[in-house]
Amino acid sequence: FVIVSAEYNHSVPPALKNIVDYFMSEFSFKPSAIVTYSMGSFGGVRAMMQWRPILAELGMPSIPTTFPIPNVHEAFDEEGNPKDEKYHERIKRFLDEFDWYIKTFKAGRENGIPH
């Protein structure tokens, strides 16, 4: 699962947290990846740092690479394409890593889950 989250009062958005709590059994023993965004220069990293232990506790640890998007209101053009060409490199690395974790966890689940 990819969690795409804004930062709400230096924390995770309550509505998104409620959804994750409600469907927590569906998330168990599956990897997660975190994308955060904000209108500020930190790109939602405070929310990202709070998502990591939340997701790990639910049995869906996040991959090491994260994808913060700072100044989200300026990051994309009218068609939704990133203005900075480095976004393409970043997203490729992010998705390649996530794909590896997905395949690894899937192979592990085929042998059963720990409990």
Beta strands, then each sheet from edge to edge (+ up, - down):
strand 1: 2-6
strand 2: 33-37
strand 3: 67-69
sheet 1: 1+ 2+ 3+
end
